Amino acid sequence: MRDDYLPGVISSEQRNRGASEIAARDEFNRKHPPIKGLVVPHDLRKMELPERPWRNNRGHWFDLADYEVLNAHLAELKPGGASVRHRHTTEAYLYIVKGHGYSLINYDDDPIEAVEWSEGTLFAPPRWAWHQHFNLDEGDTSRYLAIQDTGLLRTMRLHNIERHGVQLSPEQGAELLRAAVEQGTVHNHHHDGTSVVEHVRPKDVD
């Protein structure tokens, strides 16, 4: 992806600046330049990742093959932790590199849908839908690779990443996950036939 994109029109509007993550993302990439070239010379399951404090996780970006449309990053969730609830104007495929957990997804006033995931799962939150990721492993991290059309949206000056005003705790997330199960709005199950719902501790939903 080019290094000289202008700020996006949407993220630059005064009403959007407070909730936009664009400035934090760009500052992070100045301090931790994206890996370039034709291949990432690291094992995605084990490579060291710097802290992304605004997203409550660790991560690193990749700008491979001088692409101007596609962009990718690797993100790591802390043991038993959650990402920041957010949405973005880009499309995104998320591939689970390591771990197991779930993601809660919805548009503003729509019912929350849940995606259960484990290593090998591929899923995609709809464009501009709110989503938050939860790691169910209390003793280890989980990681996902996100591949997005960031360069295209930045060229059009339509790129924005917005933080939700209400951040869900793991306990609140577990309660919403169980509600989604009751409503039949949960997608995917573990390959062994179990559900991540079975791994949510009862005390999480008291």
N, C-alpha and C positions, 0 to 999 in steps of 0.2 A: 504494500500500500504506500502511496506517496507520503512524504513528510510535510508537504506544504498545503494541505487542505485548509480552506477558510473555515471559520466556525460555522456551524449549521444555523440556518435562519430560525428554526424552531427552538433550538437550545439557547440561542442568543437573545430571544425575546425576553424582556425584563420579567414578565410574569412567570417564565419558566426557569429562570436562572437558579433560584433557590433549590429547586427539586432536581435539577439536571446533574448528571454525573459526568458530563463530557469534560469539564475542566479538570476534575480529579483524575479521570482516565488519561488525559493528555499529559498531565504532570507526571503521573506514574510512568508512562512510556518514555518520558524524557530521562527519568532517573534509571529506568530499567528498559533499555532499548529492545524492541522486538527482535527475535532471532530471525535472521534472513538467510537466503540461500535456497537450495533445492530440497534439503532434508533437515529435520531437527536432530542434532547429534546427541540425543539423550533418550533414555527410556522414560516415556511419559508417566509411567507408574511410580518412578523413583526420583526424577530430577528435582533439584532444589527450586523452590518457588518463593519469591519475596511476598511480604505481607501486602494485602490490599485493604487498608483500614476502612475505607469508605464502604466496602462490600462485605466486611467481616469475614474475609477468607484470604487465601493466598492465590497467586496466579502469575501467568506470564503470557505475553502475546507472541504470535508468529506471523511474519510477513514473508511468505515463501514465493519464489519464482517471479518476483516483481509483479505479482498480480495487482490489479487495480480495482477489482470487484470483491473477491473473496478475502476474508481475514479470519484468523482463528486465535483462540486463546485456551489455555489449560487453567482450570480452577480447582482449588482444593478446599473442601469443607472440613472444619475442625471436628474432632471426635464428639459425637452427640450434638453437634452444632447445626446452625442454619445460616443460609446466605441472607442478604438483604432482599426484602420484597421490592420488586422493581418491574419495569416494562421498557421495551425499546422498539424503535421504528424499524429495525432490521429484522429480517427473517433469520432463524437460527436452528441448526440441527445440533442436538446435544447427544454425545456418545459417552456412556459411562465407562471410564477407564478402570475404575477401582471402587469397591465398596458397595453399599446398598442403602436405600432410603426411599424418599418419595418427594414429589414436587406438587404444590398446590397452585392451580391456574384458574383465573377467571377474568372476565371483563367487569367493569365497575359494579353493575347491579345484578349480574348473572350469578347463578349458583356456582359454588367452587367445585371444580373437577380436580381429581388427584391422579397422578401418574406414579405408579410404583416402579422403582428401577433397581437394577443390580448390574454387576459387571457384564458388559456386552449389550446392554439396552441402548437403543437409539430412539429418541423422541424429539418433538419440536413444540415449544409453546407458540400459540398463534401470535402473529404480529400485533404489537401494542396491547397484549393481554398481560395483566399482572401475574407474576409468578415468584415463588419462593421455594428454595430447595432445602431439604432436611436430611441430615446424615443420621441414620439409625444405629450406627456402630459407635458404642460408647468408648471403645478402646482403640480405635484407629480412624484415620482420615478416609475420606472418599474423594474421588476426582472425576471430573468430566471435561471433555473436549468440546468446545463450542465453535462451530464453523458458520460464519455470517457473511452477508453481502454488504459489509460496512463500507467498503470503498465506493460502491455505487451510491449509497445513501449520502456519503460525504461529498461526492461529486455534485449531487443534486442539492446539497445543503439542507437535507431533510433528516440528518442523523440526530437522534436524541435518545438518551437513557434517563428515565425518570424514577426517582425513589418514591415509594408509597408512603403516605403520611402515617400509616399504622403498620408497625412491624410485629409479626407474629412470633411468639416464643415457641420453643419446641413443645411445651405443654399445650398451648393453643393450637399449634399445628396438628398434634395428635388428636385433639378433640374434633377438629374440622375433618381430619382424615376419616375418623370413625363415622362422622355424619355423612361424608361422601359415600362410604360403604353402604350405609342404610338407604341412601337415595339412589344407589346404583350408578354413581358417577365416578367410579374408579377404573382406570385403564391399566392393563398389564398385570401379570403375576410372575413370581419367581419361576425359573425354569424347573424347579423341583416340585412345583404344584402348590407351594405355600404362598401366603400373602404377607407383605410387610406389616399388615395390620396385626398379625399374630406376634410380631416382634416389638410392638409398642407396649411398653410396660403399663400395667393397670394403673399405677399411681400417676401416670402422665395425664389421665383423663378424670381424676377425682374432682 
